[in-house]
Amino acid sequence: ALFLAAAGHDVGHPGTTNAHQRAVETALYREYGGDATLERMHTKLALQLIDKHDLLGGMCAVDASVVRKLIKFVILGTDIGAHQSIWSEFQEAAVRVARGGGGSWPDDTCSSEEEAQLARMLLCCSDLGCCAKNFTIGRHWADSLARECERQADLPGGSDGGMNRDTIARCQTGFFQSICVPLFDMMAAALPEWEGVAERVRANGELWSQLAESQAEER
């Protein structure tokens, strides 16, 4: 389920944000509503592709239904606008698991709900995986995102949301501080083997901060 969700979690992405869908009331907004507009579209398309290619054909109806439900749950969890409630639910699950398993996340004692919470957070981290990679790769990714935001600003009623090639470092600094570092620190607390990954994210966040400070001084 997690593999299929990862493969399909951005399928059909139009290159614009949920905020843009709401602001200009796009066709996607009218079809899927203002709550996780794109994620609901991704979920629908992913499940359609899974059915089209009969990817769950080897399962019984009950198991296939469970997998489809988990795929939907996990993809909807990539909505960055809902991160506070999603993270809170994961932290509650992590506390329960730690109390029942001696401080770690043991696969053999997790409930299906706790496994789903972990799967959802794993995809959230994967979705932001560039944040844990070499800083050069991260800068390339951020530049691509800035260009995408600039293209969105050129659309009727569009806006770059404050993200463009002149503000990349400042925006990335804030994004790391509010989203990336807390997310990966949370995962490292639940899965100690993730500490090295969390450390790379923290280091990249510091590099973005230094770059933003340097650019501010130049101005």
Disulfide bonds with the S-S distance in Angstrom:
none
